[in-house]
Amino acid sequence: MPGNMRFALGVLLAGAAVVFPVARGFGGAAAETGAAGQRQAAKLNTDAATGSRGAGMAFHTGETLSYRVAWAAFSSAATVQLTVPEQRDLFGWKTWHFRATAHTLSPVRSLFAVDDQFDSYSDEATLASRQYETHLNEMGRKEDQVLHLVSAGQTSRAPGPSVEVLAGTRDPLGAFYELRSVDWQRTPELLASVYDGRDVFEMRAKRESASETVTVAGDPVSASRVTIRVFQHGKEMPAIHFSVWFTNDAARTPVVIQAQLPFGSLRAELASAPQ
């Protein structure tokens, strides 16, 4: 699957895998961001941790969100499902388990046969990533990867190799759920660092509109429009732009996710009421 396509599907998976390039390896070494990148990431993580939130998380265990994805001239290019299967203890950490799955549909499937699954185990309170999994089945090729993240200066609780990151670093899927934890009526911007398995990226999310009406499944919905920009080493990735519309209620459900990319536009719309 082309890197740009995978990158975009990650956003349409609510950030799983490729709001930032898909994970491509891990080991015992820290992410190589340089001193300036380390300082910037530390600031981003501090900003994310102190952002305004409601009394509790907007999502809940058992929640399922199903989307239909349009790409270029294809109105039904793929399906995407986001779920919160459980809250669980992971090597002594209390975590949320987030899952995203994507399946391409005919006729796009004849070009890109994709059946991917991404799992994030994010800290119950801070949403910092504890474990990030990618289970890819693309064009007949399967690849499974499990990343254990540990904050700099701490000892890993998980067996096997781990990746050392700055405290508060998210994985792509956890970063998207972080956006749902923000009260966008009160918070105009959120900054956070995200590790995708290879590099650290800076996610900058900004509220562009506090109230817009979007049509979902034929019904008008009041939503806040948030744009997402992605930076690496302080430089923006200029050809990639995302917008997400979150409902103006306690659930802050992402009802529309839109991406403008070099190979065309992608749009994911909530297909049915949240479960």
N, C-alpha and C positions, 0 to 999 in steps of 0.2 A: 504494500500500500504506500503511495507516495507520501513523503514526510509532511507536506502541506495539508493533504487530505486528512491524515491522522491527527495533525495539530488541530484542525478545525473540528473534527468529530469530537475531540476531547472537550472543547468548549460546549458543544451541543450535548455532551454527556454531563453537562454541568461541571465542566472543568476536568473531568477525569482524563488522565493520560496526556492530553495535548492541548490544553489552553496553553501549555508549554510543551516543547518537543517531548516525545514519548521517552520513558526511561530506557536507557541503553546500557546500563551496567552499574555495578556498585562494588565496594570493597571496603577495606579498613581505613582508607585515607579520607581526609576531610574534603568537602567540596572546595574546588580551587577558584576562589573569587578574588583573591588579592586583598591587601589591607584596606584599600578604599571600598571595595565591595563588601568586606566584612563590616566596616563601620556603617555603610548604608543599610545593609541587611539588619544590623542590630537596631537602627533607628526605625526601620519599617516594622520590625516585630514588636517594638515598644508601642508604636502608634496603633497597630492592630489590636494589641492586648488592652489598650485603654480606650478604644472606640466605644461610642454610646450603644447600649443594648437595652432590650426590654428586660422584664423580670425573669424570663426564661427563654430557652431556645425556641425558634419559630417552628422547628420540625419535631417529629415525635417518632418513637419506635413503631414500626409497622407501616409507616407512610410509604405510599407508592405513587410516583408521578410518571405518566406515560406520554411520550411526545411523538409526533410525526415530523419528519425532516424533509425539507425541500432543498434541492441543490440545482442551481442554474435553471434549466428548462424542465427539470424533473420534479413534479409536485410531491411525489412519494418516493424519495430516494432511500430512506432508512427509517427505522424505528429506534427510539431510545427510551430506556426505562431507568429511573432513579428510585432507589429504595433505601430505607433505613431498617435493616433487618433486626438489629439488636443493640443493646448496650451490654458490654461485657468487660470482664477483667482480662487484660492482656499482659502477662508477665508482671503482674502487680500494678499495672496502670488501669485506671477506670477509663474506658473509651466508648465513643460512638462508632458503630460500624456502618459506613456508607458504602453503597454499591451502585455501579452504573454499568449498563449493558447496551450494546449497539449491534444492530443487524441491518445490513443493506438489503434493499428490496429490488426485484426485477423492474426495469431492465438495467438499473445501475449495478445490480449484483453480477451481471455478466462482465462488467468492467472491473469492479472491486468487490470480491466476495469477502465480507467482513462479518465476523461473529466474535466480538470482543467483550471482555468483562474486566472491570477495575474495582478494587476493594481498598477502602481507606479505613484505618483504625486511628481515629483522632481523639486527642485528650478530651475527656468529658467536660472540662471547665474551659480550657483555652483553645481547643481545636488544633493544637500543635500535633504534627503527625508522629505517630509511634510506629506504624507499619503501613506500607503501601504496596499493593500487589497489582500486577498486570498479567492478564491471561488473554493472550492474543491468538486469534485464528484468522489469518488473513491470506487470501489467495492460496489456500491449501497448506500454508506454513503455520505451525503452532509454536508459541514461545510463552513460557511462564517465568515470572520473576517475582520474588518477594524481597522487599527492601525494609530493613530494620533501621530506623533513625534514632540517633542518640544525641542529646545536646552536648556541646563542647564542655569538657571537664567532668562529665558524668560517665559512669560505667554502664554499659549496655546490660539490660536484664534479659535480652533475648539470646537464644543459642545461635552460634554461627557468626559470620561476619556482619558488620554493621557500618553505617555511614554516619560520620560525625558532622553535625550541622549546628548552626547557632540556635540558641533557645528560642522557641516560638515559631520555628519554620514549619510551614504547611506543606502538604502534598497537593497536587492539582485538584483532586476531588474535595478534599477537606477545605481548600481555599474557597471553592464555590459555595459550600455550606456556610463558611464564614460570612459570605456576603448576605446570606439569609438571616444571620444573627444580628445584623446591623439594623437599627431603626433609621431608615433613610429619610424620615420626616425631620429628624433631629441632627443627623450626621451627613455632611455634604461629601465627605471623602474618606476612603479607607486605603491604607498602604500596608502591604504585607510581602514577605519574601516566601518564595515557593521553590521547593526542590523537586525535580522531576525524575531523579535517578542518575542524572549526569551533571546538571548545572543548577545554579541558583538563579532564579528570575525574580524581578520585582513586579508585583502586580499593583497597579494604581487604579482604583475604582472610584468614579466620581458621579454623584447624582447630577444629572443634567436637567431633569424635570421632576418635580414633586408629585405631579398629578397629570397623567395622560389617559385617554380612553383608548383601549385596544380591544379588538374583537377576538374572542376565543370561543370556539365551537358555536359561533353564531350569536354569542352574547357579549354585550359591552362590559368591560372590566376596568375599574380605576386602578392605575398602576404608576409606580415611580420608575422612571427610565434611568438606568445606570450604565455608564460606558466603562469599558475595561481596556486599559492600555498596558502593554507588556514591555519591560525594559530588561536589558542585560548589560552589566558593567556600566550602568548609567546611560546607555544609549537605547532609545526607543526602537522597537521593531516596527518600522513605519508602514509596512504594507499590510499589517494585520490589525483590524479594529473589531471590537465586539460591543454589542449593546444587549442589555437584559432588562426586561420589564418585570418588576416585583409587585404583587398585589398590595394595595394599601390597607392591609388588615394585619391581624396578629400573626397569621401564617407566613406572610411575605413570600407567597408562592411564586416561583419564576414561571410566568405563563408564556413568555416569548423570549427566545434567545436568537440573536441575529449576528452573523459574522460576514464582514467584507474582506475577501482574500484575493490573492493574485489570480487564482484559477476560477473565481466566481463567487457568488453569494450563497450563503447557507442560512436557513431559517428553520428553527424548531418551534413548534406550537404545541401547547398542552392539548392532548387529544381528548381527555375526559377529566371529570372532576377528581381532585385528589382523594385517595383512599386512606 
